[in-house]
Amino acid sequence: MPGAIETIGRAVRDRLLAPAPPERLAGTRVLMGAYTVGYLARRVRMFAKVHRTDPALFAPVGPVRVLQRPLPPVVADGLVIAELAASAAFTLGIAHRITGPVHAGLLLWTLSYRNSWSMVFHNDNSLVWHTLIAGVSPAADAWSIDSLLRGRAGRPAPAADWRYAYPARLMSGVTAIVYWLSGVAKLEGPMGWRWATGESLRGQVAADGLRKEVLGSSATSLGVRLYNRRWVWALGAAPSLAIELLAPLALVHPVVGRLWALGAFSMHWGIKAIMGITFRYQLSGGAYASFVPWERLPAVAVAAARRALGG
């Protein structure tokens, strides 16, 4: 038994600490950061309105629990602007050792403060955890302003190292756990394994569509057309549940992880088409960026350009 435990331990260590090029982590940083910049920039006015909501509705969550009362709106607005600037610096890789942790901390605060005025948006959790990991890792050692300045100073580019591998694997682990917990929550519900029949999903779509119609919006036309086709819902529910429950297998091998990520990405676009529910971070692909071998991107782009030019 001790020999088996040691073998498993070595396998886990070799998997987690296997070296990777700095581009592996850098590509993840760029995609996550670009998503965050776009997400925040479109919501500056919305955040400002939230900051001026009736203080009686303020129910602090997460780190915001240190507050007894809301911040002055101008201060809260300033923190959002500061986070927008930090996220831009994070994306570009400017002074990452400073802006990375600052961005991670401000994003945690900004989204927690937003959630303290309304329902808690759990779909923010993956983005925050991924950012916390990337913010304190050497994610700007390639494809960044920092790396350009290092090259101009005559310093050599960093070689492949375990420091560029384990943060991406840790982010992949966070993603897998989030999906696995979602699947377990479905099984712990009143329907249990019967959730895979599609009846619960069909009911959720009907309830969501009815709520939208009552509140002045409109249900997705595709969801309405498919409502009476029960086999369609079973065809969608069973694979969705499988993607969630089998998420830990995405950590077994890189190829398995990429296939799983593609399946989860496709699932969310299906949810968008049928239910009209938008999981923005997942739809952007940012949630699965850590599964992508970004270091291969330049070679793939060059090959594609040559084919397009007839070379």
HELIX and SHEET records of a PDB file:
HELIX    1   1 PRO A    2  LEU A   17  1                                  16    
HELIX    2   2 PRO A   22  ALA A   41  1                                  20    
HELIX    3   3 VAL A   44  HIS A   51  1                                   8    
HELIX    4   4 PRO A   55  LEU A   57  5                                   3    
HELIX    5   5 GLY A   62  VAL A   66  5                                   5    
HELIX    6   6 PRO A   73  LEU A   92  1                                  20    
HELIX    7   7 HIS A   96  ASN A  115  1                                  20    
HELIX    8   8 HIS A  122  ASP A  124  5                                   3    
HELIX    9   9 ASN A  125  GLY A  135  1                                  11    
HELIX   10  10 ILE A  145  ARG A  152  1                                   8    
HELIX   11  11 TRP A  162  TYR A  164  5                                   3    
HELIX   12  12 TYR A  166  GLU A  188  1                                  23    
HELIX   13  13 GLY A  192  THR A  197  5                                   6    
HELIX   14  14 GLU A  199  VAL A  214  1                                  16    
HELIX   15  15 SER A  221  LEU A  226  1                                   6    
HELIX   16  16 ARG A  230  LEU A  245  1                                  16    
HELIX   17  17 ALA A  247  LEU A  251  5                                   5    
HELIX   18  18 PRO A  254  MET A  275  1                                  22    
HELIX   19  19 ARG A  280  SER A  284  1                                   5    
HELIX   20  20 GLY A  286  PHE A  291  5                                   6    
HELIX   21  21 TRP A  294  ARG A  296  5                                   3    
HELIX   22  22 LEU A  297  ALA A  308  1                                  12    
END                                                                             
